[in-house]
């Protein structure tokens, strides 16, 4: 995901914590994002390697706290619902990343994104978290799930595929649009 896409998605994904609801998967708790998560998440997201495909640089705890305040306030557009979670690995009682969705079109379309800190990559956490997110969205009536993946980011493409999305022939801002049509 490009820096611009990541920023747009991040800037569009933070429904008030009470509205987002927690999600539990086999190993993970997806916990509605709160400003209080900023300190721990700044550590999780501190590796500059996470920005290889999205650009930019890690945010400081203060910068991340300000971002989380904006996200937790919710969308100013009543036609857009922001959903944002931190990903907690229960066995380590540790935050490991985030998943997010921007829901539009009367609740029928959701654009999703995920990020897992480098220390926890390669363990299926992003796959499990994204799958839990897509399952929740489908249960809430979302009919189209969209993600944008950099064509060189094979790990993110594998996460999208495992969550049921398939690549389309559309490229937006240098990223491939992936979609899942929910029956």
N, C-alpha and C positions, 0 to 999 in steps of 0.2 A: 504494500500500500504506500503510495507516495506521501511525502510530508503533508502536502496540501490535503489529500484525501484523509489521512489520519487525523489531521487537525479538524477538518470538516466533520468527520464522524465523531471524534472526541468532543467537539463542540456541540454536537447534536445528540449526545447520549447520556443523559443523567436524570431520568425521571426521579422525582422526590423518592427518597429511600423507602418510605412506607408504601408507595405505589408499585415499586419494582418487585418486591417480594423475593424471598430467598429461594434458592433452587439447590436441591441435594442430589448428587450423583453418587456413583459407587465409592469414589475416594475424595470427592470435593464438595465444598459448600460454596455456592455462588452467593455472596453476601451483598446486599444493596450498598453501593458506594456511599461513603460518608467522608466528610472533611477529615475526621479523625484517622482515616486510613493513609493520609498523605505522607506521614513520616516513614512508615514501613514501606509503602509503595515506592517512595523515592529511592530507597535502597534496592528494591526489586528491579526497578527500571533504570538503574544507574549505569549499566554497561553501554558504552557507546555503540557496541556491535548490534544492539537492538535496532539501531537507526540506519543500518546498512541499506535497507530497502525503502524506508520511509523518510529518510533525511532527518535533518535537525540534530539535536543533542538532548541528552537527559535533562530533565528539569530538576531544579533544587527543591528541597522540601518546601520552602516558602512559595516558589512558583507553582508547585503541584497543589499545595493547599489552596492557592487562589483559583486554580483551574477547577479543583473539586468543589469549591464554593459555587462557582458558576454552574457546574453540572448539577449539583444537588438542588439548586434553585429551580431547575426544570426549564423546559422550553417556553420561551415567551410566545410561541405560536401555538394556539390551541389545536391546530390541525396536526401537530407533530408531538409525538410522545417520545421522550428520552428514557432509555433504560440502560443502566450502568451497574455492573457488579465488579467486585474484587473476587478473585479466586483464592479460596483457602484450601490448602492441602491438609486434610484432617490429621493424617499420621504425623505430620510435623508441626501442626498448629501454627502454620505460617502462611502468609499471603504469598502467592507465586505469580500473579498476573491479573489481567482484567478481560472481561467480555462485555460487549455493548451492542445495543441495537437502537436504531432510529426508526420508529414506526410511523408510517404516513398512509395516505390514501384510505382514510377511514378505518385504519387498523388492518388493512389488507396487505401492505408491503412493509418489509423490514430490511434495512441495510445493517449488516452485522460486521463486527471486527473483533479481533482477539490479539492478545499479546501475553507471552509468558517470559519471565525473567530467564536469562541465559543459564543460571544455575539449575533451573528445573526443566530445561528443554530436553527433548529426547525421551521423555518418560510418559508421553501420551496425555499430558495434562491439558494442553490446548485442544486436542482431539476430544477429550471427555467434556471439557467445559463448553466447547462450541456445540457439541452434540446435545448437551443439556439445554443450552440456550435455544437451539433450533426446535427442540421438542417443546419447550415452554411456549415459544412463539406460535407454533402450530396449534397447540392446545388453546391459545388465546384467539385463534381465528385468523392468524396471518396466512395468506395464501401464496405469497411470493417472498422468498428470502434471497437477498442479494449480498454478495461480498465482492470486493475488488482486491485482486492479488497480483503483485508484481510478477511478470512472466519468469523471472529468474529465481523466485522464492519457492523452491520445491517443497520445503517443509510446510509453508502456509497453504500451498495448493493441496498437499496431502490432508491437512486439517479440513479444508473446504470439502474435499471429496468424501472424507469420512463422515462429515456432517450431512451428506446427501446432496451437496451442491455439485453442479457440473459447469465446466467452462463454456462460455458462449463465444461467438466470433467477434464480440464487441470489445474494443479497447478504449478505455476512458482515462485520460491523464497518464497514459503509459501503462495502465494496469488492465488485466483481463477481468471482465465482468463474469462472475460465477452466479448461477441461479439455481434455486430449488422451487419448483411449483408444487405446492402442497395440495393433495386431492381433497 
